[in-house]
Amino acid sequence: MGTSPLNGKEILAVDDEDDVLQVLEESLTGYGAKLDSATSFEEARKKISSLNYDLVVLDIMGVRGFDLLQLAVSKNLPVIMLTAHAATPNAIKKSIELGARAYLLKDELADVPAFLEDVLQLSYQEVWKKSLETTDGVFGKKFGPEWRISEKEFWQKLGNDLKLDKSVIIT
């Protein structure tokens, strides 16, 4: 096995649940990444404001993830939104609009090393295609197969921007 793209990368993980941070740390062990963490908005805000990271992984709920996303994006930091409780069409749309690089459900934590490697190596379009593939099945079951219809123009534009092979609008 070659060297991981995560090797030597500085990653900030922000979540108000210590067990999530522990899973992230354990899953990244052996990839050579340097994981820093924060459990509150204020702690994360200070770290994002004063330190530089190669990737930032933000929970949405409990740490004001969207506010932190805006701060990180203003510093040109690539951000992955990680959520369980905010796994909604509005949350993924807002993540995209505010400049997140990707969106990952906490159910997929076991796959986080490969996902983060993809974020580092693939284009914005390719990473969002993967993010949408991951969430589409879950959202389809949770919100129905037409979960994108209420924001049809947004999803059509995104589909065109990402040059998706198939329509992102489920009709």
C-alpha positions, 0 to 999 in steps of 0.5 A: 500500500502506498502513502495515503493522501492524508499523510501529514495533513492537518485536520480539524474535527468539530463535534459536540459528541466526544464519541464521534471525535474518538471514532474519527481519531481511531479511523484515521490512525495509520493514515499519517494525518494529524487530527485536532479537535474541538467540542464547542463553537467557541473552541472551533472558532478560535482554532479556525481563526488562528490555525491553518488546516488542510481539511475541516470536518464540521458537525452541523448541530450542537456546534453551530456548524453553518457559522463555522462553515462560513468562517472556514470558507472565508479562510479558503479551508476545505470543509466537510459537513458531517451530520446525523441529526441535520440530515435533511434536504435543507441542510445539504442545500445550505452546505452547498450554498455556503461552500462546503466541499462535501457532505457526509452522514455520520452513518458513513463514519467507517468510510471516513478515511477513504472519503477524506482521501477523495476530498483531497484528490478529486475535483469539487464536482467528483466529490459532490457526486460521491456525496450525493450518491451516498445521501441519495438513498438515505434521503430517498427512504427518509423523505421520499423519492422526490425529495429534491422536487421542492427545490427543483431549480437548485438541484437542476442547476447543481446537476448541470454544474456537476455535469451529472450523468443522470438528472439529480431531479427524481421524477 
